[in-house]
Amino acid sequence: MDHFELRDGALYAEDVPLSAIADDVGTPVYVYSRATLVRHARVFRDALAELKDPHIAFAVKSNPNLSVLRVLANEGYGADVVSGGELRRALAAGMKAEDIVFSGVGKTHGELQEGLEAGIGQFNIESEEEGYELAAIARRLGMKAACALRVNPDVDARTHEKISTGKRENKFGVPLDRAAEIYTALSQEDGLDMRGIAVHIGSQLADLEPLETAFGKVGALIAELRAAGCKVTHADLGGGLGVPYKAGEELPAPAEYGAMVARVTKDWDVRLMFEPGRVIAGNAGVLLTRVIRVKRGIERPFVVVDAAMNDLARPAMYGAWHDFEAVKPSGARTVAHIVGPICETGDTFAMDRECDELVAGDLAVFRTAGAYGATMASSYNSRGFVAEVLVDGDRHAVVAERIGADSIMDAERVPDWLEG
Ligand SMILES: *Cc1c(COP(=O)(O)O)cnc(C)c1O
């Protein structure tokens, strides 16, 4: 459920007409709903109510906007970060260092040190090499790094191949059949406090079964480690829960996920940790865009909008579907191709889409753009970075200024020796 609804024939974000935001900030612009973020944060937490003191860390990469992070910090969420930049954002947004988990296969020496110095709660180590490097840095600083070892359970998450992370050929985690050996070895390191296992098999999962299979393997590993005398007090089950991108699409509800987790983990005797991203932020945002013109095509019209693949990459990158709706639907429907202005065919949001009929100047939204939207933007075609707005009841604020193409150009230099 979200708070983007038609009222008297016009689309609103909570109590703010989207047309007012377009007038105020221009288009394209991402619009987030605070009430929707809060609702999703609570639904997810409630789904885990059967568990003892679960730790929930929002996956910052899904939406790193400072105000979005602040909303979630206020809900008691921690952060799952994958870079020094995300770490600094989570801290700046008010997330407690001890509630921050650092994931990622390529944390640099500098990032490992930064995480230690910030006093973050847990490193999710993705290789033995990383473990030894972190141990050395921690020893030098006279610290002990709390760590979970991320395992690759070799489970097919049955999602898009580019966001599948738990198959043996994927770069993430250590192979399950080497995990006990690596965990045992890292447990001997002075600089490390090996305390748990982490797993994350992919994103936009439409089915709980692969998760259950992966969690089962983690449970068996925990038992094996304990039998070998290792300490295991935490298990991080990652994120990955999918959200509906098409009206009417059914996905496993957080409550079903929570019930499955409770059942599978009931004898684990660990503190469970979670890293949801999309399920919190996805339906809490839309990309608001204006139709530049409608171009006659051979079989269908092309609706050319002012948002493009650089603003919302998912359709170009993953062939992803985003519902597309007029902000003031006339009631007339059509079938059209929805495209942006960028000079490559990849800049296509939808082909042969049944949608509201639109004319030049009309406003429209791509729904479910709150996760993996603005965060994946680029400046391709020398387009700037889109502004972001947060709505709260009847008020709204720009929470990220538009960065114009000229500001990006300002960072460039032409060396003297190129002068003609
Ligand atoms: C991306 C990612 C997540 C979040 O995934 P969602 O599908 O957005 O819930 C969680 N954990 C890790 C390690 C990730 O890389």
Ligand as a Chemical Component Dictionary entry (heavy atoms), coordinates in Angstrom:
data_LIG
# 
_chem_comp.id                   LIG 
_chem_comp.type                 NON-POLYMER 
_chem_comp.pdbx_formal_charge   0 
_chem_comp.three_letter_code    LIG 
# 
loop_
_chem_comp_atom.comp_id 
_chem_comp_atom.atom_id 
_chem_comp_atom.alt_atom_id 
_chem_comp_atom.type_symbol 
_chem_comp_atom.charge 
_chem_comp_atom.model_Cartn_x 
_chem_comp_atom.model_Cartn_y 
_chem_comp_atom.model_Cartn_z 
_chem_comp_atom.pdbx_ordinal 
LIG C1 C1 C 0 21.318 -4.787 -2.276 1  
LIG C2 C2 C 0 21.504 -5.506 -0.994 2  
LIG C3 C3 C 0 20.450 -5.582 -0.070 3  
LIG C4 C4 C 0 19.073 -5.028 -0.330 4  
LIG O1 O1 O 0 18.369 -5.766 -1.264 5  
LIG P1 P1 P 0 16.821 -5.458 -1.517 6  
LIG O2 O2 O 0 16.449 -6.384 -2.594 7  
LIG O3 O3 O 0 16.724 -4.032 -1.937 8  
LIG O4 O4 O 0 16.099 -5.722 -0.247 9  
LIG C5 C5 C 0 20.705 -6.178 1.142  10 
LIG N1 N1 N 0 21.918 -6.718 1.431  11 
LIG C6 C6 C 0 22.939 -6.677 0.555  12 
LIG C7 C7 C 0 24.241 -7.254 0.936  13 
LIG C8 C8 C 0 22.768 -6.068 -0.677 14 
LIG O5 O5 O 0 23.783 -6.038 -1.551 15 
# 
loop_
_chem_comp_bond.comp_id 
_chem_comp_bond.atom_id_1 
_chem_comp_bond.atom_id_2 
_chem_comp_bond.value_order 
_chem_comp_bond.pdbx_ordinal 
LIG C1 C2 SING 1  
LIG C2 C3 SING 2  
LIG C2 C8 DOUB 3  
LIG C3 C4 SING 4  
LIG C3 C5 DOUB 5  
LIG C4 O1 SING 6  
LIG O1 P1 SING 7  
LIG P1 O2 DOUB 8  
LIG P1 O3 SING 9  
LIG P1 O4 SING 10 
LIG C5 N1 SING 11 
LIG N1 C6 DOUB 12 
LIG C6 C7 SING 13 
LIG C6 C8 SING 14 
LIG C8 O5 SING 15 
# 
